[in-house]
Amino acid sequence: MLPDTYDKDSFDGIPLTVLEHFDWEDEPTEATERLLASDAEEELNDGAAITANGSIGPADGTSHPTANGLVPRIGSISPESDSGGPAASPLQELPNDPSLGVGSMVEVTLDGGAFEAPGSATAPPATMTDPLLYGVIRWIGPLPTGGGNHRKVMVGVELEDEPIDPTLETTNGTHNGVRLFRCPANRAIFVHTSQCSRDRRFQDIPPMSPCSSRTTPAAGKILKLEELEEICGKFKGIQGHHNSCYLDATLFAMFTFTSVFDSLLFRPKEPEDNPQYEEVQRVLLEEIVNPLRKNHFVRADRVLKLRQLLDRLSSVTGLMSEEKDPEEFLNSLLAQILRADPFLKLSSGLDTFYYQLFVEKDERLNLPSVQQLFEQSFLASNIKLKEVPSCLIIQMPRFGKNFKMYPRILPSQVLDVTDIIEDSPRQCWVCGKLAEYECRECFGKMQCEGLEGTAICKSCIDSVHHHSKRLNHKPVPLSVPQDFIPMAPHCEVPRLYMELFAVVCIETSHYVAFVKAASGQDAPWCFFDSMADRNGEQNGYNIPKMVPVPDLPRWLTEEGSRALNEEAVNDKMLPEHAKRLLCDAYMCMYQSTDVMMYR
């Protein structure tokens, strides 16, 4: 609860875990008040009947109201055996507290209360060594068979951790051999509804201002370092919880200061989409992106809702608790659930959301740039991009979380993609005219470095290859846009660039992110860590943090990076943030400010 003297312009006095300005919830309706009446549980337990389709419904055929005034989502109560799949939860909300339902994070009080043992008709006395447990509601309804509580509404909770008390009977989501939900072994417990309450580590604060739920504030454009400093500090960004850093850092990079991914939030549902497509989209928009941009803070329980949906709806397993990588999250969200149009369309026919750099290590490169490795990778794979993407996510050349091909890599501020676009006009590196041929064998052998030195016009091709060492080169014709050929003599061949806006880094299995606060080379950068600090032990909470990094624009320049690399002969001599940027880069995200306007 907030103190009586709370000032909305100050964070003083607010428990750190609930620091989310301008949060709101729907006002209780008349239906809510009826459901909260003292006889609500009797009404649902004794007045319920099994309908013709096998679901629970009131005996008189009417529908029960819920907190939003709608008919509750009722699932089949026909349970499956342990060898089969779990049945849907008969109820979606607790009769005595409609604000809690399937998916809610709760505290389970065992001290002084009784719980339902999974295979016995009587409940053992409550344990005194583990008076409070934390978990997520997975099942609500009358237990299918056995036990003295088979007609009462019980709650199946998946616990965060295995209970300390070894005498507490737990399961993997089964009760009397019947599968009600799935979770790891020794992590499920069935309790009375009165033993569940909202997890106080993630409390809400009272509503302070309304907001349209189906719109999102524009991505912030912070042009000055002083403006960025004002929104940085502790409890800024996305609060981490249970190995969520892979998702926190990626979401922060994708949505805080750029709108390149905003089309994902508004694409209308199509017949081929998952039935819960709109729910995933709603959680992403209303519970993560909106508060992130408006208040610069998102509580962990909001992100947990998205993790639960991804874990249930995609083929990527372990998203709820295991250490995962950003590409696994992107595959789950973008490819499988949102069915987004892939960002990259390759000439090989493969469409993808990110590009993994595959290169052979060049021992001559002391501090390779992303530009150099990017061109080497496309040359080695002999593929090109069919078009300029609005977003280009590049995964660094490393294997797993430990092995890095290069000890340091410089993220290029601007990525020149001209020479890897299939039909892009290119300039002859010798005379500057429109190139008509490409010679891959000339890569790295001419005065002009990189893929730019492989483009040649028809007039220069013989002079370039008259040397005895280049007689066996085999230039191939380039695909030149027909409408550009008449204009070529009268204008300079344009080059195509993409701008770096985020770098996701990893160190000892923990992901963090550097994110640019606006477009332009002089825009300030911030560093984000969803688990920068922690309050409490096992049942404590993580404290996220945003920190401005004023030196980062200089580190990204050719002169600044060279000086930094030469001065710090070992990694320990690098400034903390420079070390993470150069040594721990995992993904670099680029955007085309021109293309993203139309996609």
C-alpha positions as CSV (number, residue, x, y, z in Angstrom):
1,M,0.0,0.0,0.0
2,L,1.1,3.6,-0.6
3,P,1.7,5.9,2.3
4,D,-0.9,8.6,2.9
5,T,1.6,11.3,2.1
6,Y,2.5,9.8,-1.3
7,D,3.5,12.4,-3.9
8,K,3.0,11.2,-7.5
9,D,6.1,13.2,-8.5
10,S,8.3,11.3,-6.0
11,F,9.2,7.7,-5.6
12,D,9.9,8.1,-1.9
13,G,8.1,5.7,0.3
14,I,7.1,3.3,-2.5
15,P,8.2,-0.3,-2.0
16,L,10.7,-0.9,-4.7
17,T,9.0,-3.9,-6.2
18,V,5.8,-2.0,-6.9
19,L,7.4,1.0,-8.6
20,E,5.3,1.3,-11.7
21,H,4.0,4.8,-12.2
22,F,0.5,5.3,-13.7
23,D,-0.5,1.7,-13.4
24,W,-4.3,1.0,-13.5
25,E,-6.8,-1.8,-13.2
26,D,-10.5,-1.9,-14.3
27,E,-13.0,-0.6,-11.8
28,P,-15.0,-3.3,-10.1
29,T,-18.3,-3.9,-11.7
30,E,-21.6,-4.8,-10.2
31,A,-21.0,-8.4,-11.3
32,T,-17.7,-8.3,-9.3
33,E,-19.5,-7.3,-6.2
34,R,-22.0,-10.1,-6.6
35,L,-19.3,-12.7,-7.1
36,L,-17.5,-11.4,-4.0
37,A,-20.6,-12.1,-1.8
38,S,-20.1,-14.5,1.0
39,D,-22.2,-17.2,-0.7
40,A,-20.2,-17.1,-3.9
41,E,-18.3,-20.3,-3.3
42,E,-21.6,-22.1,-2.3
43,E,-23.1,-20.9,-5.5
44,L,-20.3,-22.3,-7.7
45,N,-19.9,-25.5,-5.8
46,D,-23.4,-26.5,-5.0
47,G,-25.2,-24.8,-7.8
48,A,-23.0,-26.1,-10.6
49,A,-24.0,-28.8,-13.0
50,I,-22.3,-30.5,-15.9
51,T,-23.6,-29.2,-19.2
52,A,-24.2,-31.2,-22.3
53,N,-20.8,-30.6,-23.7
54,G,-19.1,-31.8,-20.5
55,S,-18.2,-28.4,-19.0
56,I,-19.2,-26.9,-15.7
57,G,-22.2,-24.5,-15.7
58,P,-24.9,-23.4,-13.2
59,A,-27.7,-25.8,-12.6
60,D,-30.3,-23.3,-13.8
61,G,-28.5,-22.8,-17.1
62,T,-27.6,-19.2,-16.4
63,S,-24.1,-17.9,-16.6
64,H,-22.0,-16.8,-13.7
65,P,-20.5,-13.2,-13.9
66,T,-16.9,-12.6,-13.5
67,A,-14.8,-9.6,-12.6
68,N,-15.2,-8.1,-16.0
69,G,-18.9,-8.9,-16.3
70,L,-18.4,-11.6,-18.9
71,V,-19.1,-15.3,-18.8
72,P,-16.2,-17.1,-17.2
73,R,-14.1,-19.3,-19.5
74,I,-15.1,-22.8,-18.5
75,G,-12.9,-25.7,-19.5
76,S,-13.7,-29.4,-19.7
77,I,-13.5,-31.2,-16.3
78,S,-12.9,-34.6,-18.0
79,P,-9.5,-35.3,-16.6
80,E,-6.8,-37.2,-18.4
81,S,-4.7,-40.1,-17.0
82,D,-1.1,-39.4,-16.0
83,S,0.0,-40.7,-19.4
84,G,-2.2,-38.3,-21.3
85,G,-2.4,-34.5,-21.6
86,P,-3.7,-32.3,-18.8
87,A,-7.4,-31.2,-18.9
88,A,-8.3,-27.6,-19.0
89,S,-8.9,-25.9,-15.6
90,P,-12.7,-26.0,-14.8
91,L,-12.6,-22.5,-13.4
92,Q,-10.4,-19.6,-14.5
93,E,-10.8,-17.5,-11.3
94,L,-11.0,-18.0,-7.6
95,P,-14.6,-17.8,-6.3
96,N,-13.5,-15.9,-3.2
97,D,-11.2,-13.5,-5.1
98,P,-11.8,-13.0,-8.9
99,S,-8.7,-10.9,-9.2
100,L,-6.7,-14.2,-8.9
101,G,-7.0,-16.8,-11.6
102,V,-5.1,-19.3,-13.7
103,G,-1.7,-17.8,-14.3
104,S,-1.7,-15.5,-11.2
105,M,1.4,-15.3,-9.0
106,V,0.4,-16.2,-5.5
107,E,1.6,-16.8,-2.0
108,V,0.5,-20.1,-0.4
109,T,0.0,-20.0,3.4
110,L,0.4,-23.4,5.0
111,D,0.8,-22.5,8.6
112,G,-2.5,-23.0,10.4
113,G,-4.3,-24.2,7.2
114,A,-4.8,-27.5,5.6
115,F,-3.8,-28.7,2.2
116,E,-5.1,-31.6,0.0
117,A,-2.6,-34.5,0.0
118,P,-2.4,-35.9,-3.6
119,G,-3.4,-39.4,-2.7
120,S,-5.1,-39.5,0.7
121,A,-8.6,-39.0,1.9
122,T,-7.5,-36.9,4.9
123,A,-5.3,-33.9,5.0
124,P,-2.2,-34.1,7.2
125,P,-1.4,-31.3,9.7
126,A,0.1,-28.2,8.2
127,T,3.9,-27.9,8.1
128,M,5.5,-25.4,10.4
129,T,8.9,-25.2,8.7
130,D,7.6,-23.8,5.4
131,P,4.8,-21.4,6.4
132,L,4.8,-19.5,3.1
133,L,5.4,-20.7,-0.5
134,Y,5.4,-18.9,-3.8
135,G,4.0,-20.1,-7.1
136,V,1.7,-19.8,-10.1
137,I,-1.9,-21.0,-10.2
138,R,-2.3,-23.7,-12.8
139,W,-5.7,-25.4,-11.9
140,I,-8.9,-24.3,-10.1
141,G,-11.9,-26.6,-9.5
142,P,-13.2,-29.6,-7.6
143,L,-10.6,-32.3,-7.5
144,P,-11.7,-35.2,-9.7
145,T,-11.7,-38.1,-7.2
146,G,-10.8,-39.0,-3.6
147,G,-10.1,-36.8,-0.6
148,G,-12.5,-35.1,1.7
149,N,-12.5,-32.0,-0.4
150,H,-13.6,-33.5,-3.7
151,R,-16.6,-31.2,-4.0
152,K,-14.9,-28.0,-2.8
153,V,-13.0,-25.7,-5.1
154,M,-9.3,-26.4,-4.8
155,V,-6.3,-24.7,-6.3
156,G,-3.4,-26.4,-8.0
157,V,-0.2,-24.3,-7.7
158,E,3.1,-24.8,-9.4
159,L,5.7,-23.7,-6.8
160,E,8.7,-21.6,-7.6
161,D,11.0,-24.0,-5.8
162,E,10.8,-27.4,-4.1
163,P,9.5,-27.0,-0.5
164,I,12.1,-27.1,2.2
165,D,9.9,-29.4,4.3
166,P,10.5,-33.0,2.9
167,T,7.2,-34.2,4.6
168,L,5.1,-31.9,2.5
169,E,3.4,-34.0,-0.2
170,T,4.0,-32.6,-3.7
171,T,3.5,-34.0,-7.2
172,N,4.2,-33.1,-10.8
173,G,0.7,-31.8,-11.4
174,T,-1.2,-35.0,-10.9
175,H,-3.8,-35.9,-8.2
176,N,-4.6,-39.5,-7.5
177,G,-2.9,-40.5,-10.7
178,V,-4.9,-38.0,-12.8
179,R,-3.0,-35.3,-14.7
180,L,-4.4,-31.9,-14.0
181,F,-1.5,-29.8,-15.2
182,R,2.2,-30.2,-16.0
183,C,5.1,-29.0,-14.0
184,P,8.5,-30.4,-12.7
185,A,8.5,-33.1,-10.1
186,N,7.9,-32.0,-6.5
187,R,6.6,-28.6,-7.5
188,A,2.8,-29.0,-7.5
189,I,0.6,-28.6,-4.4
190,F,-3.3,-28.5,-4.1
191,V,-4.6,-26.1,-1.5
192,H,-7.9,-24.4,-0.4
193,T,-8.8,-21.2,-2.1
194,S,-8.4,-19.3,1.2
195,Q,-4.8,-20.3,1.3
196,C,-3.9,-18.3,-1.8
197,S,-3.3,-14.6,-1.9
198,R,-1.6,-12.2,-4.3
199,D,2.2,-12.4,-4.3
200,R,3.2,-9.4,-2.3
201,R,6.5,-9.1,-4.1
202,F,4.6,-7.9,-7.2
203,Q,1.9,-5.7,-5.7
204,D,-0.1,-3.2,-7.8
205,I,-0.4,0.4,-6.8
206,P,-3.7,2.3,-7.0
207,P,-4.7,3.8,-10.4
208,M,-3.5,7.3,-11.1
209,S,-4.4,8.0,-14.7
210,P,-6.3,6.4,-17.5
211,C,-4.8,5.3,-20.7
212,S,-6.1,3.8,-23.9
213,S,-5.2,0.1,-23.8
214,R,-5.0,-0.5,-27.5
215,T,-2.5,2.3,-28.3
216,T,1.1,2.6,-27.4
217,P,3.1,5.7,-26.7
218,A,5.6,6.5,-29.4
219,A,9.1,5.2,-28.8
220,G,11.0,7.8,-26.9
221,K,13.5,10.0,-28.7
222,I,16.0,11.3,-26.2
223,L,18.6,13.5,-28.0
224,K,20.5,14.8,-25.0
225,L,22.5,13.0,-22.4
226,E,20.8,15.1,-19.7
227,E,17.4,13.9,-20.8
228,L,18.6,10.3,-20.6
229,E,20.0,10.8,-17.1
230,E,16.6,11.9,-15.9
231,I,15.0,8.6,-16.7
232,C,17.8,6.3,-15.6
233,G,18.5,4.8,-12.2
234,K,17.3,1.9,-10.1
235,F,14.0,0.2,-10.8
236,K,14.1,1.4,-14.4
237,G,13.6,-1.0,-17.4
238,I,12.2,-4.5,-17.0
239,Q,12.4,-6.3,-13.6
240,G,14.1,-9.7,-13.9
241,H,12.8,-12.9,-12.3
242,H,14.0,-16.6,-12.5
243,N,16.5,-16.6,-15.4
244,S,14.5,-14.1,-17.4
245,C,17.5,-12.0,-18.5
246,Y,17.5,-13.4,-22.0
247,L,14.0,-12.1,-22.5
248,D,14.3,-8.9,-20.5
249,A,17.4,-7.6,-22.4
250,T,15.9,-8.5,-25.8
251,L,12.5,-6.9,-25.1
252,F,14.2,-3.7,-23.7
253,A,16.4,-3.5,-26.9
254,M,13.4,-4.1,-29.2
255,F,10.9,-1.6,-27.8
256,T,12.2,1.1,-25.5
257,F,13.6,3.7,-27.9
258,T,12.7,2.3,-31.4
259,S,9.5,1.6,-33.2
260,V,11.0,-0.8,-35.8
261,F,9.2,-3.7,-34.2
262,D,5.9,-1.9,-33.6
263,S,4.1,-3.6,-36.5
264,L,4.1,-6.8,-34.4
265,L,1.8,-5.1,-31.9
266,F,-1.0,-4.3,-34.3
267,R,-1.3,-6.9,-37.0
268,P,-4.9,-8.1,-37.0
269,K,-5.5,-11.8,-36.3
270,E,-5.7,-14.1,-39.3
271,P,-7.5,-17.5,-39.5
272,E,-4.2,-19.3,-39.4
273,D,-3.1,-17.7,-36.2
274,N,-3.0,-19.4,-32.8
275,P,-6.3,-19.0,-30.9
276,Q,-4.5,-17.0,-28.2
277,Y,-2.7,-14.8,-30.7
278,E,-4.6,-11.7,-29.6
279,E,-3.9,-12.5,-25.9
280,V,-0.1,-12.7,-26.6
281,Q,-0.3,-9.4,-28.6
282,R,-2.3,-7.8,-25.8
283,V,0.1,-8.8,-23.0
284,L,3.1,-7.6,-25.1
285,L,1.4,-4.3,-25.9
286,E,-0.5,-3.3,-22.8
287,E,1.5,-4.9,-20.0
288,I,5.1,-4.5,-21.3
289,V,5.6,-2.0,-24.1
290,N,3.1,0.6,-22.8
291,P,4.5,0.8,-19.3
292,L,8.1,0.5,-20.6
293,R,7.7,3.6,-22.8
294,K,5.4,5.6,-20.5
295,N,6.9,4.9,-17.1
296,H,10.3,3.3,-18.0
297,F,9.5,0.3,-15.7
298,V,7.8,-3.1,-16.1
299,R,7.3,-5.4,-13.2
300,A,8.4,-9.0,-13.4
301,D,4.9,-10.4,-13.1
302,R,3.9,-8.7,-16.3
303,V,6.7,-10.3,-18.2
304,L,5.9,-13.6,-16.5
305,K,2.5,-13.6,-18.3
306,L,4.3,-13.4,-21.6
307,R,6.7,-16.2,-20.6
308,Q,3.8,-18.4,-19.6
309,L,2.1,-17.9,-23.0
310,L,5.2,-18.6,-24.9
311,D,6.0,-21.7,-22.9
312,R,2.5,-23.1,-23.5
313,L,2.0,-22.1,-27.1
314,S,5.4,-22.7,-28.7
315,S,7.7,-25.7,-29.1
316,V,10.5,-24.0,-27.3
317,T,10.6,-25.7,-23.9
318,G,11.9,-24.3,-20.5
319,L,11.0,-20.7,-21.2
320,M,9.6,-20.4,-17.7
321,S,12.6,-21.2,-15.6
322,E,15.6,-22.4,-17.7
323,E,18.5,-20.3,-19.0
324,K,17.7,-19.5,-22.7
325,D,19.1,-17.4,-25.5
326,P,17.6,-14.4,-27.3
327,E,17.3,-16.4,-30.5
328,E,15.1,-19.0,-28.8
329,F,12.8,-16.2,-27.5
330,L,12.6,-14.6,-31.0
331,N,11.8,-18.0,-32.6
332,S,9.1,-18.6,-30.0
333,L,7.5,-15.2,-30.2
334,L,8.0,-14.0,-33.8
335,A,8.1,-17.2,-35.8
336,Q,5.7,-19.5,-34.0
337,I,3.1,-17.4,-32.2
338,L,2.9,-14.0,-33.9
339,R,3.8,-15.5,-37.3
340,A,5.6,-12.3,-38.2
341,D,7.0,-11.7,-41.7
342,P,10.7,-12.6,-41.5
343,F,13.0,-9.5,-41.5
344,L,15.6,-11.1,-43.8
345,K,14.9,-12.6,-47.2
346,L,17.9,-14.3,-48.5
347,S,18.8,-15.1,-52.2
348,S,19.1,-18.8,-51.1
349,G,15.3,-18.8,-50.6
350,L,15.6,-18.9,-46.8
351,D,13.8,-16.3,-44.7
352,T,14.9,-15.6,-41.2
353,F,14.6,-13.1,-38.3
354,Y,18.3,-12.9,-37.5
355,Y,21.6,-13.7,-39.2
356,Q,24.4,-15.7,-37.6
357,L,27.9,-14.7,-38.7
358,F,29.9,-17.7,-39.9
359,V,33.5,-16.8,-40.7
360,E,37.0,-18.3,-40.6
361,K,39.1,-16.7,-38.0
362,D,41.6,-14.2,-39.4
363,E,44.6,-14.0,-37.1
364,R,45.6,-10.6,-38.6
365,L,42.5,-9.0,-37.2
366,N,43.1,-7.6,-33.7
367,L,39.8,-5.8,-33.3
368,P,37.5,-6.8,-36.2
369,S,34.4,-4.8,-36.8
370,V,30.9,-6.1,-37.4
371,Q,31.1,-4.6,-40.9
372,Q,34.2,-6.7,-41.7
373,L,32.8,-9.9,-40.3
374,F,29.4,-9.3,-41.9
375,E,30.9,-9.0,-45.4
376,Q,33.2,-12.0,-44.9
377,S,30.2,-14.1,-43.8
378,F,28.1,-13.2,-46.8
379,L,31.1,-13.7,-49.2
380,A,31.8,-17.2,-47.7
381,S,28.2,-18.3,-47.9
382,N,27.7,-16.8,-51.4
383,I,24.3,-15.4,-50.6
384,K,22.7,-12.0,-50.7
385,L,19.7,-10.2,-49.3
386,K,16.8,-9.8,-51.7
387,E,15.9,-6.4,-50.2
388,V,17.0,-3.9,-47.6
389,P,15.4,-5.0,-44.3
390,S,13.8,-2.7,-41.8
391,C,15.6,-4.5,-39.1
392,L,18.8,-6.6,-39.2
393,I,19.7,-8.6,-36.1
394,I,23.3,-10.0,-36.4
395,Q,24.5,-12.8,-34.1
396,M,28.2,-12.7,-33.3
397,P,30.5,-15.5,-34.3
398,R,30.6,-17.5,-31.1
399,F,29.5,-21.0,-30.1
400,G,27.5,-21.3,-26.9
401,K,27.9,-18.9,-24.0
402,N,31.6,-19.4,-23.6
403,F,33.6,-19.9,-26.8
404,K,34.3,-16.6,-28.7
405,M,36.0,-16.6,-32.1
406,Y,37.4,-13.1,-31.4
407,P,38.2,-11.8,-27.9
408,R,37.0,-8.4,-28.9
409,I,34.6,-7.2,-31.7
410,L,33.7,-3.6,-32.5
411,P,30.0,-3.1,-33.2
412,S,29.9,-0.9,-36.3
413,Q,27.9,2.3,-35.7
414,V,26.7,2.3,-39.3
415,L,26.5,-0.9,-41.4
416,D,27.0,-0.5,-45.2
417,V,24.7,-3.1,-46.8
418,T,25.0,-1.9,-50.4
419,D,27.1,-4.8,-51.6
420,I,25.0,-7.6,-50.1
421,I,21.7,-6.4,-51.6
422,E,20.9,-8.6,-54.6
423,D,19.7,-5.9,-57.1
424,S,21.2,-2.8,-55.5
425,P,23.1,-0.6,-58.0
426,R,26.9,-0.7,-57.2
427,Q,29.8,1.5,-58.0
428,C,32.9,0.4,-59.9
429,W,35.8,0.7,-57.3
430,V,38.2,1.8,-60.1
431,C,36.4,4.5,-62.0
432,G,33.3,5.2,-59.9
433,K,30.8,4.4,-62.7
434,L,27.9,1.9,-62.5
435,A,29.3,-1.5,-61.9
436,E,28.2,-4.3,-64.2
437,Y,30.3,-7.2,-62.8
438,E,31.3,-8.7,-59.5
439,C,34.5,-10.6,-59.0
440,R,34.4,-12.5,-55.7
441,E,38.1,-13.6,-56.1
442,C,39.1,-9.9,-55.9
443,F,37.9,-9.7,-52.3
444,G,40.7,-8.5,-50.0
445,K,43.2,-8.2,-52.9
446,M,42.5,-4.7,-54.1
447,Q,43.2,-1.3,-52.6
448,C,39.5,-1.0,-51.9
449,E,38.8,-3.2,-48.9
450,G,35.7,-5.3,-48.4
451,L,32.9,-6.2,-50.8
452,E,33.1,-2.8,-52.3
453,G,36.3,-3.8,-54.0
454,T,34.6,-6.7,-55.9
455,A,32.3,-4.4,-58.1
456,I,33.7,-3.6,-61.5
457,C,32.4,-1.9,-64.6
458,K,32.8,-3.4,-68.1
459,S,35.5,-0.9,-69.1
460,C,37.7,-1.6,-66.1
461,I,37.4,-5.4,-65.9
462,D,40.3,-6.2,-68.3
463,S,42.7,-3.7,-66.7
464,V,41.9,-5.1,-63.2
465,H,42.6,-8.7,-64.3
466,H,45.6,-8.3,-66.6
467,H,47.9,-9.2,-63.7
468,S,49.2,-12.8,-63.9
469,K,47.9,-13.6,-60.4
470,R,44.3,-12.6,-61.4
471,L,44.1,-14.3,-64.8
472,N,42.0,-17.1,-63.3
473,H,39.4,-14.8,-61.8
474,K,35.9,-15.3,-63.0
475,P,33.7,-12.2,-62.8
476,V,30.0,-12.7,-63.0
477,P,27.4,-10.2,-64.3
478,L,25.5,-8.1,-61.7
479,S,21.7,-7.7,-61.8
480,V,21.3,-3.9,-62.3
481,P,17.8,-2.3,-62.0
482,Q,16.7,-1.3,-65.5
483,D,15.2,1.9,-64.4
484,F,18.5,3.1,-62.9
485,I,20.6,2.5,-66.0
486,P,19.5,5.7,-67.8
487,M,20.1,7.8,-64.7
488,A,23.5,6.3,-63.9
489,P,25.6,8.8,-66.0
490,H,23.9,11.7,-64.3
491,C,23.9,10.8,-60.6
492,E,26.1,9.2,-58.1
493,V,25.4,5.6,-57.3
494,P,23.8,5.6,-53.8
495,R,25.0,3.5,-50.9
496,L,22.6,1.9,-48.4
497,Y,23.2,2.1,-44.7
498,M,21.7,0.8,-41.5
499,E,22.1,2.2,-38.1
500,L,23.1,0.4,-34.9
501,F,20.5,0.9,-32.1
502,A,21.2,-1.9,-29.7
503,V,23.8,-4.5,-28.6
504,V,22.7,-7.4,-26.4
505,C,25.7,-8.8,-24.5
506,I,26.3,-12.0,-22.4
507,E,28.8,-12.6,-19.6
508,T,28.7,-15.8,-17.5
509,S,25.2,-16.8,-18.7
510,H,23.7,-13.3,-17.9
511,Y,22.3,-11.1,-20.6
512,V,22.4,-7.3,-20.6
513,A,21.9,-4.6,-23.2
514,F,23.2,-1.3,-24.6
515,V,20.5,0.7,-26.3
516,K,20.6,3.9,-28.2
517,A,18.1,6.5,-27.1
518,A,17.5,8.1,-30.5
519,S,18.7,8.1,-34.1
520,G,21.9,9.8,-35.1
521,Q,25.6,9.2,-34.3
522,D,25.5,11.7,-31.4
523,A,22.5,10.2,-29.6
524,P,23.2,9.0,-26.1
525,W,23.3,5.4,-25.1
526,C,22.2,3.6,-21.9
527,F,23.2,0.3,-20.3
528,F,20.4,-2.0,-19.0
529,D,20.6,-4.9,-16.5
530,S,17.3,-6.5,-15.4
531,M,19.0,-8.0,-12.3
532,A,21.5,-5.3,-11.4
533,D,20.8,-5.7,-7.7
534,R,18.7,-7.9,-5.4
535,N,16.7,-7.4,-2.2
536,G,16.4,-10.4,0.1
537,E,17.4,-14.0,-0.3
538,Q,15.4,-16.8,-1.8
539,N,12.0,-15.0,-1.6
540,G,13.5,-11.6,-2.4
541,Y,13.2,-9.7,-5.7
542,N,15.6,-8.4,-8.4
543,I,16.2,-4.7,-9.0
544,P,16.6,-3.6,-12.6
545,K,18.7,-0.6,-13.5
546,M,19.3,1.8,-16.4
547,V,22.7,3.6,-16.5
548,P,23.7,6.3,-19.1
549,V,27.0,5.6,-20.9
550,P,28.3,8.9,-22.1
551,D,31.5,7.5,-23.5
552,L,29.9,4.9,-25.7
553,P,29.5,7.0,-28.9
554,R,33.3,7.7,-28.7
555,W,34.1,4.1,-28.2
556,L,32.2,3.2,-31.4
557,T,34.3,5.5,-33.6
558,E,37.3,4.1,-35.4
559,E,39.7,6.4,-33.7
560,G,38.1,5.9,-30.2
561,S,38.0,2.1,-30.5
562,R,41.6,1.9,-31.7
563,A,42.8,4.0,-28.8
564,L,40.8,2.0,-26.3
565,N,42.1,-1.3,-27.8
566,E,45.7,-0.2,-27.7
567,E,45.6,1.3,-24.2
568,A,44.0,-1.8,-22.6
569,V,46.4,-4.7,-23.4
570,N,44.2,-7.0,-21.3
571,D,40.4,-7.0,-20.8
572,K,40.7,-6.1,-17.1
573,M,42.2,-2.7,-18.1
574,L,39.1,-1.8,-20.1
575,P,36.4,0.4,-18.5
576,E,33.6,-1.8,-17.2
577,H,31.0,-0.9,-19.9
578,A,33.6,-0.9,-22.7
579,K,34.6,-4.4,-21.7
580,R,31.0,-5.6,-21.9
581,L,30.5,-3.9,-25.2
582,L,33.7,-5.1,-27.0
583,C,34.2,-8.5,-25.3
584,D,30.7,-9.7,-24.6
585,A,28.6,-8.7,-27.6
586,Y,26.1,-11.4,-28.5
587,M,23.7,-9.7,-30.9
588,C,23.9,-6.4,-32.7
589,M,20.6,-4.8,-33.9
590,Y,20.4,-2.5,-36.9
591,Q,17.5,-0.5,-38.3
592,S,16.8,1.3,-41.6
593,T,15.0,4.5,-40.6
594,D,13.9,4.8,-44.2
595,V,12.5,1.3,-44.8
596,M,10.8,1.1,-41.3
597,M,8.6,4.0,-42.3
598,Y,6.8,1.7,-44.8
599,R,6.8,-1.6,-42.9
